[in-house]
Amino acid sequence: MSTESDIRAFLASRRAKITPQQAGLPAFGSNRRVPGLRREEVALLAGVSIDYYVRLERGHLGGASEEVLDSVANALQLDDAERAHLHDLARAAAKRPVRRARRPRGPLPDSVLRVLNSMSDCPAFIRNGRLDILATNPLGRALYSPLYSNGAHEPVNIARFQFLDPAGRDFFPEWEQSVHTTVSLLRTEAGRAPGDSGLTNLIGELVTRSEEFRTAWAQHNVRLHHTGRKAFRHPVIGEISLDFDAMELPAQPGLTLTAYSAPAGTPEHDKLQLLAAWGATEDAPSTSSPAPTDRENRR
């Protein structure tokens, strides 16, 4: 889809989610032909003309000012992730630079890998915006071992495994929630990095091969994913639910370090210790070595 198509679908989908009552408007009549707000109601709430808002929703965001974008975001009651996505779409429409460079230059620094490996009690990994796992610590490799089975090509990709590998559904027991999180993260990244050919190819592959991905992608949901809880069904330790914290790496634009943890003395913590013992007996190659970067993959 083009940027204009993404803008149209995103704004229309957000508009459909807000009722007149939620927006503080009277709901005149019972024969409303559209779910949620009408375009003229959004224009009224945003303080712009109807014609101008219609033009915006048709995909012409490139000339909109920051103030207008914020007014539209307020009218549609967008959350932080949706608001940022709207601004990203406007930058893409205007062909202005994205908020930041999205690709690291060269391999991961040794200092970053040392930090990753120092987290010996927590499964941890570093990923890029399209959900390629670029590096793990040993416990992270053990937790995500199903992604590396059957000689999977590295870097492994969380979304590709989740939607295209038969083992994906079993590994993520909270399937519906996990699916929507994955798709929302990819949709967010697509707004931030519209020129990322690797991301475009991944999305094209998933849309073509997975009906579940295609359905979720069409919802145009976005999200920020910094902290929470995630469940896994591991072939060795069974079901485990872990807290996670995702931290962006400022010196490596576009990369995120995610670490899972469990309080000491809990069954989850005991399972992590069992996982660590199992991982130490495996003959897998060193797990902390970074996967090839985009530049290296092009050689």
C-alpha positions as CSV (number, residue, x, y, z in Angstrom):
1,M,0.0,0.0,0.0
2,S,1.1,3.6,-0.6
3,T,1.5,6.2,2.1
4,E,-1.7,7.9,0.9
5,S,-3.6,4.6,1.3
6,D,-2.1,4.0,4.8
7,I,-3.2,7.5,5.8
8,R,-6.8,7.0,4.5
9,A,-7.1,3.7,6.2
10,F,-5.6,4.8,9.5
11,L,-7.7,8.0,9.9
12,A,-10.9,6.2,8.8
13,S,-10.3,3.4,11.3
14,R,-9.6,5.8,14.2
15,R,-12.6,7.9,13.3
16,A,-14.8,4.7,13.3
17,K,-13.8,4.0,16.9
18,I,-15.1,7.3,18.4
19,T,-18.8,7.7,19.0
20,P,-20.4,11.2,19.2
21,Q,-21.1,10.6,22.8
22,Q,-17.4,9.9,23.5
23,A,-16.5,13.0,21.6
24,G,-19.0,15.1,23.6
25,L,-21.2,15.7,20.6
26,P,-25.0,15.1,20.3
27,A,-25.9,12.1,18.3
28,F,-28.6,13.5,16.0
29,G,-30.8,10.8,14.4
30,S,-30.6,7.0,14.6
31,N,-29.8,6.4,11.0
32,R,-26.1,7.2,11.0
33,R,-24.5,5.6,7.9
34,V,-21.0,5.4,9.3
35,P,-19.6,3.8,12.5
36,G,-18.2,6.4,14.9
37,L,-17.7,10.0,13.8
38,R,-18.5,11.6,10.5
39,R,-15.8,13.6,8.7
40,E,-17.6,16.9,9.4
41,E,-17.6,16.0,13.1
42,V,-13.9,15.4,13.2
43,A,-13.4,18.7,11.3
44,L,-15.5,20.5,13.9
45,L,-13.6,19.0,16.8
46,A,-10.2,19.7,15.2
47,G,-11.1,23.3,14.3
48,V,-10.5,22.9,10.5
49,S,-12.8,23.2,7.6
50,I,-14.7,20.1,6.3
51,D,-13.0,20.3,2.9
52,Y,-9.6,20.5,4.5
53,Y,-10.2,17.5,6.8
54,V,-11.5,15.5,3.8
55,R,-8.3,16.3,2.0
56,L,-6.3,15.1,5.0
57,E,-8.2,11.8,5.2
58,R,-7.7,11.3,1.5
59,G,-4.0,11.0,2.2
60,H,-2.7,14.6,1.7
61,L,-1.0,15.0,5.1
62,G,2.3,16.3,3.7
63,G,1.4,20.0,4.0
64,A,-0.3,19.8,7.4
65,S,1.4,21.6,10.3
66,E,2.3,20.1,13.6
67,E,-0.5,22.1,15.2
68,V,-3.1,20.7,12.7
69,L,-1.9,17.1,13.2
70,D,-2.1,17.5,17.0
71,S,-5.6,19.0,16.6
72,V,-6.7,16.0,14.5
73,A,-5.1,13.6,17.1
74,N,-7.0,15.3,19.9
75,A,-10.2,15.1,18.0
76,L,-9.7,11.4,17.3
77,Q,-8.6,10.8,20.9
78,L,-5.4,9.1,19.7
79,D,-3.0,7.5,22.3
80,D,0.7,8.2,22.3
81,A,1.5,5.5,19.8
82,E,-1.3,6.5,17.4
83,R,-0.3,10.2,17.7
84,A,3.3,9.4,16.9
85,H,2.2,7.2,14.0
86,L,0.1,10.1,12.5
87,H,3.1,12.4,12.6
88,D,5.3,9.7,11.0
89,L,2.7,9.2,8.2
90,A,2.8,13.0,7.6
91,R,6.6,13.0,7.3
92,A,6.4,10.1,4.9
93,A,3.7,11.9,2.8
94,A,5.9,15.1,2.7
95,K,9.0,12.9,2.1
96,R,10.7,14.6,5.0
97,P,13.3,12.7,7.1
98,V,11.9,10.2,9.6
99,R,12.2,11.0,13.3
100,R,15.6,9.2,13.4
101,A,17.8,7.0,11.5
102,R,16.4,3.5,11.8
103,R,19.4,1.3,11.0
104,P,22.5,0.9,13.0
105,R,25.8,1.3,11.1
106,G,27.9,-1.8,11.1
107,P,27.9,-4.7,13.7
108,L,26.9,-4.3,17.3
109,P,29.7,-2.9,19.4
110,D,31.5,-5.3,21.7
111,S,30.4,-3.1,24.7
112,V,26.8,-3.7,23.9
113,L,27.3,-7.4,23.7
114,R,29.1,-7.4,27.0
115,V,26.1,-5.7,28.6
116,L,23.8,-8.3,27.0
117,N,25.9,-11.2,28.3
118,S,26.2,-9.7,31.8
119,M,22.5,-10.2,32.2
120,S,23.0,-13.8,33.2
121,D,19.8,-14.3,35.2
122,C,17.5,-12.7,32.6
123,P,16.7,-13.9,29.1
124,A,17.6,-11.0,26.9
125,F,18.0,-10.2,23.2
126,I,18.5,-7.3,20.8
127,R,16.1,-6.8,17.9
128,N,15.5,-4.3,15.2
129,G,12.2,-2.6,14.2
130,R,11.1,-5.4,11.9
131,L,11.6,-7.9,14.7
132,D,14.8,-9.6,13.6
133,I,16.6,-11.0,16.6
134,L,20.2,-9.7,16.1
135,A,21.8,-11.0,19.3
136,T,20.9,-12.9,22.4
137,N,22.5,-13.8,25.7
138,P,22.7,-17.6,26.5
139,L,19.4,-17.6,28.5
140,G,17.7,-15.6,25.8
141,R,18.8,-18.1,23.2
142,A,17.5,-21.0,25.4
143,L,14.1,-19.3,25.8
144,Y,13.8,-18.6,22.1
145,S,15.2,-21.9,21.1
146,P,12.1,-23.0,19.0
147,L,12.9,-20.1,16.6
148,Y,16.4,-21.5,16.0
149,S,15.3,-25.1,15.4
150,N,15.5,-26.9,12.1
151,G,18.5,-24.9,11.0
152,A,16.6,-21.6,10.7
153,H,18.3,-18.9,8.8
154,E,19.7,-16.1,11.0
155,P,18.7,-13.5,11.9
156,V,15.5,-15.2,12.9
157,N,12.4,-13.1,12.8
158,I,9.7,-13.2,15.5
159,A,6.8,-12.3,13.2
160,R,7.8,-14.8,10.5
161,F,8.1,-17.6,13.1
162,Q,4.8,-16.6,14.8
163,F,2.7,-16.6,11.6
164,L,4.4,-19.0,9.2
165,D,6.0,-21.7,11.5
166,P,3.6,-24.4,12.8
167,A,5.4,-24.2,16.1
168,G,4.6,-20.5,16.5
169,R,1.1,-20.9,17.8
170,D,2.2,-23.3,20.4
171,F,5.1,-21.2,21.6
172,F,2.8,-18.2,22.1
173,P,-0.1,-19.5,24.2
174,E,-1.8,-16.1,24.5
175,W,-2.2,-16.2,20.7
176,E,-4.7,-13.4,20.0
177,Q,-2.9,-10.9,22.3
178,S,0.5,-11.9,20.9
179,V,-0.6,-11.6,17.3
180,H,-2.0,-8.1,17.7
181,T,1.1,-7.0,19.6
182,T,3.4,-8.2,16.8
183,V,1.3,-6.7,14.0
184,S,1.0,-3.4,15.9
185,L,4.7,-3.2,16.3
186,L,5.3,-3.8,12.6
187,R,2.7,-1.2,11.7
188,T,4.4,1.3,14.0
189,E,7.7,0.6,12.4
190,A,6.2,0.9,8.9
191,G,5.2,4.4,9.7
192,R,8.6,5.3,11.1
193,A,10.6,3.7,8.3
194,P,8.6,3.7,5.1
195,G,11.8,3.2,3.0
196,D,12.9,0.0,4.7
197,S,12.9,-2.5,1.9
198,G,13.5,-5.4,4.3
199,L,10.4,-4.4,6.3
200,T,8.3,-4.0,3.1
201,N,9.4,-7.4,1.9
202,L,8.6,-9.0,5.2
203,I,5.1,-7.5,5.4
204,G,4.4,-8.5,1.8
205,E,5.4,-12.1,2.6
206,L,3.2,-12.2,5.7
207,V,0.2,-10.6,4.0
208,T,0.5,-13.1,1.1
209,R,1.0,-16.2,3.2
210,S,-1.0,-15.6,6.4
211,E,-4.7,-14.8,6.6
212,E,-4.4,-14.0,10.3
213,F,-1.6,-11.5,9.6
214,R,-3.6,-10.0,6.7
215,T,-6.7,-9.5,8.9
216,A,-4.8,-8.0,11.8
217,W,-2.7,-5.7,9.4
218,A,-5.9,-4.3,7.9
219,Q,-6.9,-2.9,11.4
220,H,-4.1,-0.3,11.3
221,N,-3.4,-0.6,15.0
222,V,-0.1,0.7,16.4
223,R,1.4,0.6,19.9
224,L,4.4,1.3,22.1
225,H,5.9,-1.7,23.8
226,H,8.1,-0.8,26.7
227,T,7.0,-3.0,29.6
228,G,4.5,-5.7,30.4
229,R,4.1,-9.4,30.8
230,K,4.5,-12.2,28.2
231,A,3.6,-15.8,28.2
232,F,5.5,-18.7,26.5
233,R,5.0,-22.4,26.2
234,H,8.5,-23.8,26.0
235,P,9.2,-27.4,24.9
236,V,11.5,-28.0,27.9
237,I,10.1,-26.0,30.8
238,G,6.4,-25.8,29.8
239,E,4.4,-22.6,30.3
240,I,6.1,-19.6,31.8
241,S,4.9,-16.0,32.2
242,L,7.6,-13.3,32.5
243,D,7.8,-9.6,33.1
244,F,9.6,-7.8,30.3
245,D,11.2,-4.4,29.8
246,A,12.2,-3.1,26.3
247,M,14.8,-0.4,26.2
248,E,15.9,1.4,23.1
249,L,19.6,1.8,22.5
250,P,20.3,5.5,21.8
251,A,23.7,4.8,20.3
252,Q,22.2,2.2,18.0
253,P,19.2,3.9,16.4
254,G,16.3,1.5,15.7
255,L,17.5,-1.3,18.0
256,T,15.8,-2.4,21.2
257,L,17.1,-4.5,24.1
258,T,14.4,-6.6,25.6
259,A,15.0,-8.4,29.0
260,Y,12.6,-10.9,30.7
261,S,12.7,-11.4,34.5
262,A,10.8,-13.1,37.3
263,P,10.9,-12.4,41.1
264,A,13.1,-14.6,43.1
265,G,11.4,-17.5,44.9
266,T,8.6,-17.8,42.3
267,P,7.9,-20.8,40.1
268,E,8.8,-18.7,37.1
269,H,12.2,-17.9,38.6
270,D,12.7,-21.7,39.2
271,K,11.8,-22.4,35.6
272,L,14.4,-19.9,34.4
273,Q,17.0,-21.6,36.4
274,L,16.0,-24.9,34.9
275,L,16.1,-23.3,31.5
276,A,19.6,-22.0,32.1
277,A,20.8,-25.5,33.1
278,W,19.3,-27.0,30.0
279,G,20.7,-24.3,27.8
280,A,24.2,-24.9,29.2
281,T,24.0,-28.5,28.1
282,E,23.1,-27.7,24.5
283,D,25.6,-27.9,21.7
284,A,24.3,-24.8,20.0
285,P,26.8,-22.3,18.7
286,S,27.7,-19.2,20.7
287,T,24.4,-17.3,21.2
288,S,25.8,-13.9,21.9
289,S,27.3,-13.4,18.5
290,P,25.4,-10.8,16.6
291,A,23.5,-11.8,13.5
292,P,24.7,-10.2,10.3
293,T,23.6,-6.6,9.8
294,D,21.8,-5.3,6.8
295,R,25.1,-4.2,5.3
296,E,26.7,-7.5,5.8
297,N,23.7,-9.3,4.4
298,R,24.1,-7.3,1.2
299,R,27.7,-8.4,0.6
